[in-house]
Amino acid sequence: MSETIGYIMITVGVLFDVLGCVGLVRLPDVYNRLQAATKCVTLGTCLILFGVAVMGFGSGQNAMAVKSLICAAFVLITSPTGAHALARGSHKAGVPLWQGSVIDQYQEYEETKS
């Protein structure tokens, strides 16, 4: 039973990773691409790792399962942090938003802070 749940989680994770990759290619600017990469790929990678953990605990390979959970925690911490740093650096460097963007809340925040 745990093997089936693990395979389902891995399959859903791969689908999220594929959608994140499509978002990287199809979305118009750096900020939208970062959002696609961060949300879809983080969720997809964590689902893959959780699926491996479920399969590992189910088959008695506890060391592999624990390692996959540690990797998932690492991905959950580093991926959003890296995307935030890239987005903030891009904004401070003057990378323009997509022309269809409605509002720039970070710019408004910087103006009110000063």
C-alpha positions in Angstrom: 0.0 0.0 0.0 2.8 2.5 0.9 4.5 1.7 -2.4 1.3 2.8 -4.3 1.0 6.0 -2.3 4.7 6.7 -2.9 4.3 6.2 -6.7 1.3 8.5 -6.7 3.2 11.2 -4.8 6.2 10.9 -7.1 4.0 11.1 -10.2 2.2 14.2 -9.0 5.5 15.7 -8.0 6.9 15.1 -11.5 3.8 16.8 -13.0 4.3 19.8 -10.8 8.0 20.0 -11.9 7.0 19.8 -15.5 4.4 22.6 -15.1 7.1 24.7 -13.4 9.5 24.1 -16.3 6.7 25.1 -18.7 6.2 28.3 -16.6 9.9 29.1 -16.9 9.6 29.0 -20.7 6.2 30.6 -21.2 5.9 33.4 -18.6 6.8 36.9 -19.7 9.3 38.3 -17.2 11.8 37.4 -14.5 9.4 37.9 -11.6 6.6 35.6 -13.1 9.2 33.0 -14.0 10.6 33.0 -10.5 7.1 32.5 -9.1 6.6 29.5 -11.4 9.9 28.0 -10.6 9.6 28.6 -6.8 6.0 27.4 -6.3 5.7 24.6 -8.8 9.2 23.2 -8.6 9.4 23.4 -4.7 6.1 21.6 -4.4 7.0 19.0 -7.0 10.4 18.3 -5.7 9.1 18.0 -2.1 6.3 15.6 -3.3 8.9 13.5 -5.0 11.0 13.4 -1.9 8.0 12.7 0.3 7.0 9.8 -2.0 10.5 8.4 -1.7 10.2 8.7 2.1 6.9 6.9 2.2 8.3 4.1 0.0 11.4 3.9 2.2 9.6 3.7 5.5 7.2 1.1 4.0 10.0 -1.2 2.8 12.3 -0.8 5.8 14.9 1.5 4.3 14.6 4.0 7.0 18.0 5.7 6.3 16.9 6.5 2.8 13.6 7.8 4.0 15.2 10.1 6.6 17.7 11.4 4.0 14.9 12.3 1.6 13.0 14.1 4.4 16.1 16.1 5.2 16.5 17.0 1.5 12.9 18.1 1.4 13.4 20.4 4.4 16.5 21.8 2.7 14.5 22.5 -0.5 11.7 24.1 1.4 14.1 26.5 3.0 16.5 27.3 0.2 14.2 27.6 -2.8 11.9 30.4 -1.6 14.9 32.2 -0.1 16.9 32.1 -3.3 13.9 33.2 -5.4 13.3 36.1 -3.0 17.0 37.2 -3.3 16.9 36.9 -7.1 13.6 38.9 -7.3 14.9 41.6 -4.9 18.2 41.9 -6.7 16.5 42.1 -10.1 14.2 44.8 -8.9 17.0 46.8 -7.4 19.1 46.4 -10.6 16.2 47.9 -12.6 14.9 44.9 -14.4 11.5 46.1 -15.7 8.2 44.4 -14.9 6.1 43.0 -17.8 4.2 45.8 -19.5 0.9 44.0 -18.6 1.7 44.2 -14.9 -0.9 46.2 -13.0 0.9 47.2 -9.8 4.4 47.2 -8.3 3.9 46.9 -4.6 7.6 46.6 -3.8 8.2 50.0 -5.5 5.3 51.5 -3.5 6.7 50.1 -0.3 10.2 51.5 -1.0 8.7 54.9 -1.7 6.7 55.0 1.5 9.6 53.7 3.6 11.9 56.6 2.5 
